[in-house]
Amino acid sequence: MPPVPVKPPLVRALWGATHPGPTLVVTTLSLALGIAAGLDPGRLILLVIAVFAGQVSVGLSNDAIDAARDVAVGRTDKPIARGAVTPESALGVAVASLVVGLALSVPLGPGFVAAHAIALASAWAYNAGLKSTPVSIAPFLLSFGLFPSFATLASPGPALAAPWASVAGAALGAAVHLTNVVRDLDDDRATGVRGLPHRLGARVSVVAAAAGIVLGAVAVFAGSGGGVVGAVFFAAAVLVAAATITLALWRPPGRAVFRLTMFAALLLAAQLIVT
C-alpha cells in the first residue's frame, strides 16, 4: 500500500504562498531606507512590520486569485495550486495582513498611511486584473515610485522623498515587472494573461528593464550629488545593465539575462540606499 502523502503545516504553506523572496527583499529595503533616514528604533520597527504585513497580503492575494490558472498550468511549486492551502484561506489571511499593515501604519502619521494604502491598493489592483492589461506596469511604477518616501514620511518631520529617489524607485519597479514576468510568458499566455511584457516580448522587455535601471542610476547620481560610494554603485549598475542589454540583443533572453537584470536592479537599490 503506497504511503499517504502528508500535507505541510498550514503556516508553512501560507508562507510559501506569500512569494517569500520578494516579500523579504522589499521588507529589507524598507529597513535599510529607514536606517538611512535616521528613524528612531520605535518608528523603524513599526515601518518594517507594517511593510512586511503589507507584502504578505500582496503575495497571498496574488496566489489566491491566480489559483485556477496555476492549477491549469501545473504550478506544483505553488502551495495553493498543489492543494496545501485553499484559496479561501489564503485570501482570508491576505485581508487580515492588509488590515494589520494599515493599522500599524497609523502611528507613523497620515502621510505614511496614505502612501502605504496607495501602494497596497495598486498592488492588489494588479493582482485582481491589471496584470492582464497593457498598463500592467502602472502599479509597479506607482508603488515603487512611492517606496523611497515610506521612510521619509514615517519620520517625525514627514516629507516626500526627493524626486530623483522616486524616479529611481519607479525604474526599479519597472525592471522588476518587466523581467520577472519574462520567466512565465508561456504559462501566462496559456491562461489568458497578456500584460505589457507579454505584448512587448521577452527581448524588448529585458532591454527596456535594463534601460530603465540606467535611467534610475543616472537620476540618483545626478540628484544626490554623487560621492565616491555613490559613484561606485552608479558605475556598477550601469555596467551590469549595459551587459544585460548586449546579451539580450545577442541571443534570446534566458536565465543568465534574468539574473543579470536582477543584479543590476539590486545595485540600483543599493545606490539609492547609500546616497
VEXNU-7894 format. One line per field, with one value per residue: x, y, z of N, C-alpha, C in turn; chain. Coordinates in Angstrom, 3 decimals, padded with zeros to 6 digits. Layout:
<atoms>
nc1 = (X:...)
nc2 = (Y:...)
nc3 = (Z:...)
cac1 = (X:...)
cac2 = (Y:...)
cac3 = (Z:...)
cc1 = (X:...)
cc2 = (Y:...)
cc3 = (Z:...)
kette = (A:...)
</atoms>
This chain:
<atoms>
nc1 = (000.851:000.679:002.389:000.593:000.372:001.606:000.338:001.984:002.532:000.032:000.846:003.418:002.770:001.183:003.100:004.788:003.198:003.303:005.088:007.880:010.585:010.529:008.954:010.605:012.786:011.719:010.899:013.365:014.586:012.990:013.781:016.502:016.271:014.885:016.779:018.756:017.384:017.394:015.512:014.032:014.333:011.715:009.922:011.157:010.854:008.042:007.654:008.984:007.579:004.991:005.333:006.159:003.835:002.064:003.265:003.027:000.270:-000.040:001.391:000.010:-002.607:-002.170:-001.503:-003.795:-005.828:-004.893:-005.131:-006.670:-005.606:-002.935:-003.204:-004.101:-001.843:-000.140:001.425:003.107:004.887:003.665:002.009:-000.837:-001.818:-001.076:-002.665:-002.031:-002.975:-006.080:-007.558:-009.424:-008.698:-006.137:-006.764:-008.279:-006.338:-004.725:-006.306:-006.521:-003.829:-003.461:-005.097:-003.732:-001.256:-001.997:-003.093:-000.849:000.455:-000.727:000.286:002.536:001.854:-000.347:000.585:002.298:000.473:-001.284:000.448:001.267:-001.197:-002.010:000.015:-000.407:-003.051:-002.650:-001.014:-002.746:-004.706:-003.325:-003.001:-005.670:-006.476:-005.270:-002.877:-003.323:-003.553:-002.617:-001.512:-000.150:002.211:001.867:001.015:003.444:005.171:003.910:003.750:006.453:007.592:006.607:007.815:010.479:009.658:008.471:010.115:010.845:008.384:007.605:009.030:009.470:009.270:007.540:007.949:007.871:010.038:012.996:012.578:014.332:014.849:012.356:012.086:014.100:013.052:010.707:011.872:013.162:010.925:009.739:011.706:011.639:009.032:009.013:011.066:010.590:008.191:008.923:009.878:007.618:006.162:005.113:003.402:001.623:000.472:-000.925:-002.992:-004.405:-003.333:-002.229:-000.230:001.746:004.538:004.072:003.058:005.144:007.187:009.887:012.607:012.488:011.317:013.288:015.408:014.218:013.835:016.495:017.402:015.796:016.881:019.379:018.525:017.407:019.709:021.240:019.574:019.690:022.452:022.888:021.025:021.669:024.155:026.296:029.292:031.877:031.227:028.639:029.262:030.629:028.631:026.897:028.429:028.735:026.055:025.294:027.152:026.511:023.863:024.250:025.661:023.649:021.786:023.338:023.743:021.083:020.366:022.014:021.406:018.527:016.729:017.588:018.081:020.490:020.415:018.181:019.121:021.232:019.838:018.329:020.435:021.517:019.336:019.398:021.810:021.095:019.179:020.843:022.501:020.644:020.068:022.562:023.034)
nc2 = (-001.199:002.152:004.955:007.436:010.720:013.475:016.569:019.735:021.747:024.219:026.888:026.951:026.411:028.636:030.645:029.959:030.744:033.455:034.591:034.533:035.403:038.026:039.335:039.397:040.795:043.359:044.115:044.179:046.237:048.363:048.484:049.181:051.692:053.056:053.115:054.613:056.999:057.810:057.033:056.653:053.839:052.848:053.854:052.778:050.012:049.788:050.648:048.628:046.266:046.933:047.220:044.614:043.119:044.188:043.324:040.570:040.357:041.120:039.128:036.747:037.321:037.449:034.762:033.480:034.566:033.780:031.041:029.098:029.428:028.722:026.035:025.058:025.181:023.522:024.347:023.178:024.136:026.034:026.521:026.781:025.921:023.244:022.248:022.508:024.530:026.242:028.460:030.196:030.300:031.417:033.896:034.989:035.271:037.041:039.374:039.896:040.406:042.685:044.520:044.563:045.619:048.227:049.193:049.257:051.249:053.612:054.918:056.089:058.319:060.394:060.863:058.725:056.622:057.173:056.927:054.247:052.933:053.624:052.383:049.680:049.318:049.676:047.450:045.314:045.816:045.201:042.419:041.709:042.017:043.957:042.988:041.718:043.555:046.222:048.177:047.030:047.587:049.891:049.744:048.970:051.076:053.095:052.078:051.379:053.802:055.357:054.134:054.980:057.160:056.148:055.872:058.543:059.755:058.473:059.624:061.930:064.516:064.599:064.107:064.025:061.893:062.931:063.973:062.631:060.269:059.062:058.651:056.766:054.679:054.080:053.228:050.953:049.406:049.064:047.526:045.204:044.244:043.935:042.098:039.931:038.796:037.722:035.144:033.600:033.726:031.868:030.201:032.144:033.085:030.812:030.823:033.095:035.550:038.693:040.968:044.017:043.134:040.717:041.569:043.056:041.207:038.932:039.774:042.592:043.407:042.813:044.424:046.952:046.969:046.946:049.342:051.101:050.801:051.982:054.623:055.139:054.933:057.064:059.184:059.024:059.439:061.974:063.523:063.184:064.236:062.634:061.520:059.399:056.688:056.525:056.904:054.557:052.562:053.548:053.284:050.512:049.599:050.651:049.408:046.658:046.715:047.533:045.328:043.452:044.378:044.084:041.284:040.411:041.371:039.921:037.190:035.022:035.926:034.366:032.419:033.513:036.170:037.073:036.895:038.725:041.127:041.329:041.553:044.014:045.602:045.244:046.519:049.131:049.604:049.477:051.648:053.707:053.521:054.029:056.629)
nc3 = (000.000:-000.965:000.563:002.433:001.326:003.173:004.081:004.151:007.111:007.825:008.274:007.150:004.504:003.883:004.182:002.073:-000.014:-000.035:-001.724:-000.795:-001.323:-002.799:-000.838:001.456:000.413:-000.225:002.330:003.653:002.226:003.087:005.739:005.436:004.164:006.145:008.213:006.917:006.739:009.297:011.243:014.493:016.791:017.551:015.565:013.342:013.702:013.587:010.946:009.447:010.186:009.371:006.595:005.998:006.685:004.820:002.419:002.686:002.437:-000.229:-001.662:-000.913:-001.802:-004.525:-005.258:-004.372:-005.977:-008.456:-008.397:-009.893:-012.472:-011.996:-011.303:-013.728:-015.371:-014.099:-011.838:-009.552:-007.749:-006.318:-003.308:-003.012:-005.487:-005.479:-003.524:-000.817:000.730:000.885:-001.580:-000.424:002.290:002.075:000.944:003.004:005.044:003.714:003.582:006.319:006.909:005.388:006.772:009.226:008.399:007.570:009.950:011.632:010.379:011.088:013.545:012.469:011.113:009.061:006.455:005.848:006.135:004.009:001.766:002.015:001.843:-000.756:-002.264:-001.609:-002.483:-005.177:-005.746:-005.117:-007.027:-009.320:-008.977:-009.080:-011.689:-013.394:-014.277:-016.635:-018.634:-020.981:-019.380:-017.305:-016.075:-014.640:-011.815:-010.636:-011.229:-009.769:-007.069:-006.410:-007.002:-004.960:-002.825:-001.825:-000.341:001.894:004.204:004.695:005.084:007.357:009.347:012.166:011.158:008.605:005.063:001.487:-000.425:-002.249:-005.666:-007.467:-006.141:-006.187:-008.931:-009.309:-007.753:-009.195:-011.593:-010.695:-009.981:-012.516:-013.767:-012.217:-012.770:-015.641:-016.021:-014.275:-015.153:-017.561:-017.170:-016.983:-019.324:-021.248:-019.722:-018.806:-021.192:-021.915:-020.133:-020.601:-019.720:-020.530:-020.182:-020.274:-020.662:-022.027:-024.407:-025.413:-025.656:-024.815:-025.304:-025.841:-023.463:-021.518:-022.394:-022.133:-019.358:-018.403:-019.533:-018.131:-015.587:-015.944:-016.380:-013.858:-012.249:-013.217:-012.465:-009.643:-009.205:-010.318:-008.925:-006.206:-005.937:-006.235:-005.040:-003.661:-002.923:-003.962:-006.652:-007.241:-007.006:-008.936:-011.321:-011.348:-011.544:-014.035:-015.747:-015.457:-016.322:-018.972:-019.928:-019.728:-021.636:-023.970:-024.013:-024.206:-026.705:-028.284:-028.020:-027.497:-024.568:-021.516:-018.515:-017.563:-018.451:-017.077:-014.410:-014.523:-014.962:-012.595:-010.812:-011.593:-010.888:-008.124:-007.538:-008.202:-006.216:-003.976:-004.511:-004.256:-001.519:-000.215:-000.917)
cac1 = (000.000:001.530:002.257:-000.335:001.115:001.302:000.345:002.834:001.765:-000.665:001.639:004.489:002.154:000.807:004.328:005.253:002.322:003.454:006.232:008.816:011.756:010.201:008.460:011.748:013.618:011.075:010.954:014.755:014.806:012.342:014.667:017.699:015.889:014.551:018.045:019.397:016.629:017.611:014.331:014.310:014.010:010.283:009.337:011.765:010.197:006.685:007.773:009.357:006.490:003.873:005.674:006.142:002.437:001.501:003.803:002.390:-001.072:000.085:001.784:-001.070:-003.737:-001.773:-001.629:-005.196:-006.581:-004.379:-005.128:-007.180:-004.634:-001.743:-003.555:-004.239:-000.526:000.643:002.413:003.197:005.751:002.818:001.257:-002.282:-002.082:-000.922:-003.649:-001.542:-003.824:-007.163:-007.560:-010.237:-007.886:-005.065:-007.337:-008.657:-005.118:-004.258:-007.102:-006.122:-002.495:-003.660:-005.622:-002.642:-000.277:-002.518:-003.250:000.477:000.901:-001.375:001.152:003.607:001.352:-001.270:001.297:002.734:-000.733:-001.777:001.386:001.216:-002.503:-001.999:000.893:-001.057:-004.208:-002.088:-000.560:-003.937:-005.362:-002.550:-003.376:-007.090:-006.793:-004.438:-001.760:-003.708:-003.835:-001.412:-000.954:000.235:003.399:001.492:001.101:004.844:005.694:003.310:004.120:007.892:007.888:006.291:008.545:011.501:009.020:007.979:010.982:010.806:007.049:007.479:009.846:008.692:009.010:007.272:008.095:008.110:011.431:013.403:012.077:015.254:014.676:011.115:012.386:014.864:012.131:009.849:012.708:013.347:009.664:009.579:012.637:011.124:007.866:009.348:011.954:010.008:007.135:009.534:010.051:006.325:005.415:004.359:002.299:000.642:-000.265:-001.822:-004.146:-005.058:-002.737:-001.473:000.176:002.683:005.679:003.640:002.859:006.455:008.068:010.954:013.811:012.202:011.054:014.565:016.150:013.551:014.119:017.881:017.491:015.188:017.837:020.362:017.859:017.325:021.052:021.611:018.773:020.238:023.788:022.780:020.230:022.280:025.469:027.325:030.093:032.705:030.471:027.565:029.844:030.960:027.389:026.401:029.193:028.431:024.699:025.279:027.918:025.749:022.703:024.737:025.957:022.344:021.250:024.166:023.455:019.707:020.327:022.858:020.741:017.236:016.908:017.458:018.284:021.630:019.960:017.304:019.939:021.961:018.914:018.028:021.649:021.565:018.294:019.904:022.815:020.367:018.603:021.946:022.904:019.633:020.193:023.795:023.033)
cac2 = (000.000:003.341:005.861:008.561:011.985:014.348:017.974:020.532:022.569:025.330:028.123:026.857:026.526:030.041:031.422:029.677:031.427:034.911:034.990:034.886:036.155:039.449:039.875:039.676:041.827:044.657:044.421:044.547:047.575:049.339:048.599:049.933:053.088:053.642:053.405:055.724:058.223:058.161:056.801:056.103:052.402:052.575:054.099:051.846:048.705:049.896:050.722:047.327:045.294:047.355:046.871:043.147:042.674:044.578:042.458:039.264:040.452:041.187:037.821:035.782:037.639:037.108:033.327:033.087:034.970:033.033:029.607:028.288:029.485:027.962:024.613:024.724:025.012:022.583:025.016:022.449:024.875:026.966:025.767:026.768:025.118:021.814:021.867:022.586:025.514:026.621:029.868:030.966:030.512:032.345:035.225:035.477:035.723:038.219:040.517:040.172:041.017:044.039:045.321:044.738:046.530:049.589:049.589:049.587:052.472:054.782:055.697:056.751:059.574:060.302:060.810:057.348:055.806:057.414:056.353:052.793:052.494:053.757:051.348:048.379:049.291:049.496:046.064:044.451:046.029:044.398:041.019:041.498:042.067:044.851:042.231:041.233:044.711:046.902:049.074:046.194:048.157:051.077:049.552:048.899:052.441:053.847:051.546:051.530:055.232:055.853:053.401:055.763:058.126:055.495:056.201:059.987:060.072:057.863:060.380:062.939:065.631:063.867:064.771:063.116:061.751:063.761:063.443:061.684:058.988:058.476:058.174:055.525:053.659:053.690:052.466:049.643:048.689:048.683:046.434:044.007:043.746:043.516:040.940:038.803:038.170:037.032:033.721:032.902:034.170:030.781:029.815:033.230:033.082:029.659:031.081:034.338:036.759:039.422:042.280:044.729:042.314:039.712:042.263:043.501:040.076:038.767:040.566:044.018:043.631:042.814:045.632:048.095:046.905:047.359:050.768:051.804:050.799:053.023:055.896:055.302:055.159:058.432:060.084:059.019:060.028:063.416:064.177:063.125:064.877:061.620:061.000:058.270:055.437:056.601:056.739:053.140:051.837:054.047:052.644:049.072:049.398:050.956:048.387:045.409:046.936:047.543:043.929:042.790:044.788:043.453:039.852:040.216:041.636:038.934:035.893:035.053:036.043:033.155:032.555:034.403:037.547:037.383:037.119:039.979:042.241:041.417:042.048:045.445:046.222:045.239:047.578:050.395:049.732:049.790:053.026:054.576:053.486:054.656:058.065)
cac3 = (000.000:-001.045:001.712:002.281:001.362:004.303:003.709:005.025:008.051:007.183:008.337:006.161:003.183:003.703:003.963:000.724:-000.979:000.086:-002.546:000.282:-001.781:-002.937:000.428:002.325:-000.212:-000.034:003.761:003.960:001.659:003.968:006.903:005.048:003.924:007.441:008.902:006.204:007.019:010.697:012.084:015.814:016.805:017.592:014.245:012.400:013.887:013.042:009.488:008.897:010.367:008.528:005.211:005.906:006.669:003.532:001.373:002.866:001.864:-001.687:-002.167:-000.729:-002.684:-005.884:-005.496:-004.169:-007.168:-009.610:-008.090:-011.005:-013.565:-011.607:-011.396:-015.153:-015.999:-013.312:-010.991:-008.283:-006.832:-005.586:-002.289:-003.252:-006.683:-005.183:-002.531:000.558:001.407:-000.027:-001.964:000.521:003.491:001.731:000.755:004.325:005.720:002.980:004.039:007.698:006.852:004.879:007.879:010.188:007.819:007.599:011.351:012.141:009.700:011.686:014.439:011.722:010.569:007.920:005.183:005.625:005.939:002.654:000.803:002.135:001.339:-002.214:-002.808:-001.462:-003.383:-006.516:-005.876:-005.158:-008.316:-010.286:-008.773:-009.384:-013.115:-014.200:-014.834:-017.960:-019.487:-021.480:-018.356:-016.169:-015.430:-013.862:-010.358:-010.215:-011.281:-008.678:-005.754:-006.192:-007.011:-003.618:-001.797:-001.133:000.556:003.108:005.338:004.981:005.600:008.678:010.299:012.912:010.246:007.361:003.771:000.374:-000.824:-003.380:-006.942:-008.083:-005.459:-006.703:-010.289:-009.156:-007.283:-010.316:-012.526:-010.074:-010.125:-013.917:-014.047:-011.548:-013.506:-016.993:-016.009:-013.551:-015.955:-018.696:-016.859:-017.034:-020.506:-021.885:-018.832:-018.782:-022.461:-021.919:-019.260:-020.983:-019.134:-021.554:-019.717:-021.153:-021.097:-022.992:-025.679:-025.899:-025.896:-023.823:-025.589:-025.649:-022.042:-020.796:-022.794:-021.506:-017.922:-018.185:-019.850:-017.006:-014.485:-016.263:-016.122:-012.413:-011.717:-013.580:-011.640:-008.283:-009.209:-010.575:-007.888:-004.881:-005.929:-006.451:-003.939:-004.064:-002.813:-004.939:-007.988:-007.416:-007.279:-010.229:-012.392:-011.353:-012.055:-015.470:-016.462:-015.477:-017.190:-020.352:-020.266:-019.894:-022.944:-025.008:-024.034:-024.673:-028.144:-028.955:-028.055:-026.777:-023.115:-020.726:-017.081:-017.305:-018.651:-015.950:-013.226:-014.709:-014.769:-011.172:-010.153:-011.871:-010.059:-006.750:-007.453:-008.186:-004.886:-003.063:-004.799:-003.677:-000.063:000.286:-001.179)
cc1 = (000.881:001.322:001.304:000.452:000.651:001.399:001.249:001.973:001.195:000.174:002.739:003.932:001.751:002.030:004.869:004.437:002.451:004.469:007.345:010.011:011.476:009.714:009.614:012.641:013.023:011.115:012.356:015.085:014.171:013.182:015.882:017.389:015.532:015.788:018.736:018.707:016.745:016.395:014.749:013.830:012.519:009.629:009.897:011.097:008.783:006.713:008.016:008.220:005.288:004.118:005.633:004.707:001.783:001.971:003.249:000.999:-001.031:000.414:000.670:-002.244:-003.418:-001.994:-003.059:-006.028:-006.171:-004.480:-005.566:-006.200:-003.393:-001.994:-003.580:-002.896:000.406:001.724:002.468:004.148:004.942:001.940:-000.240:-002.619:-001.954:-001.807:-003.188:-002.338:-004.886:-007.056:-008.329:-009.448:-006.796:-005.597:-007.758:-007.457:-004.570:-004.997:-006.714:-004.759:-002.574:-004.135:-004.525:-001.617:-000.729:-002.682:-001.908:001.030:000.395:-000.458:002.263:003.124:000.498:-000.573:001.746:001.533:-001.227:-000.876:001.322:-000.099:-002.553:-001.157:000.240:-002.283:-003.750:-001.682:-001.741:-004.681:-004.645:-002.957:-004.791:-007.418:-005.925:-003.264:-002.051:-004.013:-002.537:-000.768:-000.536:001.434:003.052:001.548:002.533:005.489:005.194:003.830:005.609:008.316:007.617:007.221:009.647:010.919:008.509:008.797:010.892:009.446:006.831:008.277:008.978:008.378:008.750:007.408:008.265:009.598:011.718:012.911:013.010:015.157:013.413:011.304:013.132:013.955:011.229:010.615:012.952:012.082:009.431:010.466:012.151:009.971:008.266:010.188:011.300:008.973:007.714:009.648:008.761:005.509:004.550:003.167:001.210:-000.183:-001.299:-003.071:-004.753:-004.514:-001.880:-001.212:001.156:003.868:005.293:003.477:004.179:007.334:009.238:012.130:013.576:011.978:012.354:015.375:015.546:013.820:015.526:018.066:016.884:016.122:018.917:019.775:017.779:018.670:021.525:020.865:019.329:021.581:023.736:022.058:020.898:023.624:026.606:028.018:030.821:031.918:029.343:028.073:030.176:029.703:026.777:027.098:028.858:027.056:024.641:026.007:027.137:024.521:023.113:025.073:024.671:021.752:022.008:023.841:022.063:019.587:021.074:022.168:019.434:017.456:016.669:017.723:019.410:021.219:019.048:018.119:020.725:021.061:018.580:019.235:021.786:020.530:018.734:020.945:022.169:019.759:019.677:022.426:021.933:019.797:021.415:023.831:021.954)
cc2 = (001.241:004.244:007.004:009.865:012.859:015.806:018.756:021.346:023.802:026.601:028.106:027.008:027.968:030.898:031.192:030.374:032.940:035.475:035.455:035.719:037.640:040.086:040.267:040.762:043.212:045.071:044.862:045.932:048.645:049.555:049.454:051.410:053.790:054.000:054.597:057.051:058.638:057.977:056.247:054.655:052.088:052.745:053.120:050.471:048.717:049.903:049.338:046.316:045.645:046.974:045.358:042.624:043.009:043.681:041.042:039.272:040.458:039.814:036.794:036.056:037.275:035.620:032.833:033.402:034.143:031.519:028.747:028.268:028.653:026.462:024.188:024.474:024.150:023.202:024.341:023.115:025.844:026.185:025.695:025.860:023.625:021.351:021.901:023.582:025.949:028.095:030.742:031.274:031.544:033.770:035.826:036.003:036.974:039.479:040.902:040.859:042.451:044.971:045.595:045.751:047.977:050.091:049.999:050.856:053.733:055.569:056.450:058.006:059.398:060.229:059.404:056.440:055.944:056.749:054.827:052.258:052.552:052.650:049.975:048.249:049.054:048.044:045.096:044.608:045.251:042.932:040.729:041.585:042.959:044.131:041.760:042.363:045.351:047.823:048.290:046.758:049.298:050.857:049.505:050.283:053.247:053.374:051.738:052.990:055.872:055.281:054.202:056.780:057.483:055.933:057.675:060.407:059.492:058.611:061.406:064.186:065.100:064.724:063.706:063.044:062.673:063.150:062.420:060.300:058.289:057.937:056.845:054.385:053.153:052.851:051.058:048.796:048.212:047.496:045.126:043.409:043.167:042.248:039.722:038.059:037.346:035.532:032.929:033.237:033.061:030.356:030.880:033.259:031.953:029.893:032.458:035.600:037.439:040.839:042.913:043.864:041.261:040.333:042.725:042.334:040.080:039.701:042.047:044.325:043.721:044.066:046.871:048.137:047.407:048.847:051.608:051.874:051.851:054.402:056.165:055.620:056.576:059.441:060.170:059.731:061.543:064.127:064.238:063.828:063.893:061.190:059.755:056.961:055.405:056.372:055.279:052.343:052.266:053.331:051.162:048.804:049.608:049.875:047.071:045.550:046.923:046.126:043.149:043.104:044.099:041.976:039.572:040.439:040.576:037.573:035.967:035.072:034.717:033.448:033.538:035.868:037.976:037.707:038.424:041.182:042.426:041.929:043.549:046.197:046.294:046.332:048.961:050.645:050.099:051.223:054.015:054.660:054.257:056.156:058.786)
cc3 = (000.000:000.156:001.409:002.353:002.518:003.855:004.657:005.980:007.351:007.158:007.290:004.747:002.888:003.425:002.550:-000.347:-000.909:-000.896:-001.593:-000.152:-001.921:-001.635:001.340:001.738:000.022:001.440:004.173:003.412:002.540:005.225:006.579:004.824:005.236:008.238:008.260:006.498:008.484:011.587:013.446:015.851:016.792:016.230:013.215:012.488:013.314:011.510:008.894:009.025:009.500:007.070:005.023:005.823:005.333:002.404:001.470:002.234:000.342:-002.262:-002.065:-001.660:-004.126:-006.164:-005.287:-005.403:-008.388:-009.454:-009.279:-012.176:-013.247:-011.676:-012.859:-015.824:-015.152:-012.454:-009.610:-007.291:-005.972:-004.594:-002.549:-004.434:-006.403:-004.036:-001.093:001.393:000.410:-000.403:-000.980:001.794:003.223:001.581:002.100:005.089:005.035:003.436:005.465:007.739:006.341:005.988:008.904:009.673:007.862:009.034:011.954:011.502:010.395:012.622:013.712:011.004:009.327:006.570:004.850:005.381:004.495:001.615:000.818:001.567:-000.181:-002.848:-002.732:-002.368:-004.821:-006.745:-005.951:-006.487:-009.419:-010.188:-009.264:-010.872:-013.970:-014.845:-016.255:-018.935:-019.982:-020.439:-017.117:-015.416:-014.471:-012.350:-009.837:-010.232:-010.087:-007.318:-005.462:-006.238:-005.663:-002.552:-001.106:-000.151:001.844:004.328:005.699:005.521:006.997:009.747:011.034:012.096:008.861:006.110:002.706:000.078:-002.004:-004.687:-007.581:-007.436:-005.954:-008.118:-010.224:-008.689:-008.394:-011.330:-012.004:-010.219:-011.545:-014.261:-013.437:-012.341:-014.861:-017.019:-015.372:-014.396:-017.096:-018.444:-017.041:-018.276:-021.098:-021.027:-018.825:-020.059:-022.484:-021.084:-019.498:-020.361:-020.198:-021.076:-020.676:-021.571:-022.130:-024.378:-026.278:-026.320:-024.926:-024.071:-025.321:-024.167:-021.248:-021.125:-022.146:-020.007:-017.630:-018.481:-018.733:-015.812:-014.709:-015.976:-014.625:-011.798:-012.017:-012.707:-010.226:-008.246:-009.392:-009.444:-006.541:-004.801:-006.026:-005.181:-004.377:-004.045:-003.831:-006.349:-008.269:-007.769:-008.611:-011.379:-012.490:-011.947:-013.559:-016.257:-016.560:-016.374:-018.660:-020.819:-020.509:-021.263:-024.075:-025.145:-024.583:-026.173:-028.938:-029.081:-027.277:-025.271:-022.404:-019.261:-016.762:-017.435:-017.506:-014.704:-013.330:-014.456:-013.296:-010.381:-010.371:-011.038:-008.603:-006.552:-007.427:-006.802:-003.865:-003.260:-004.162:-002.154:000.407:000.027:-000.404)
kette = (A:A:A:A:A:A:A:A:A:A:A:A:A:A:A:A:A:A:A:A:A:A:A:A:A:A:A:A:A:A:A:A:A:A:A:A:A:A:A:A:A:A:A:A:A:A:A:A:A:A:A:A:A:A:A:A:A:A:A:A:A:A:A:A:A:A:A:A:A:A:A:A:A:A:A:A:A:A:A:A:A:A:A:A:A:A:A:A:A:A:A:A:A:A:A:A:A:A:A:A:A:A:A:A:A:A:A:A:A:A:A:A:A:A:A:A:A:A:A:A:A:A:A:A:A:A:A:A:A:A:A:A:A:A:A:A:A:A:A:A:A:A:A:A:A:A:A:A:A:A:A:A:A:A:A:A:A:A:A:A:A:A:A:A:A:A:A:A:A:A:A:A:A:A:A:A:A:A:A:A:A:A:A:A:A:A:A:A:A:A:A:A:A:A:A:A:A:A:A:A:A:A:A:A:A:A:A:A:A:A:A:A:A:A:A:A:A:A:A:A:A:A:A:A:A:A:A:A:A:A:A:A:A:A:A:A:A:A:A:A:A:A:A:A:A:A:A:A:A:A:A:A:A:A:A:A:A:A:A:A:A:A:A:A:A:A:A:A:A:A:A:A:A:A:A)
</atoms>
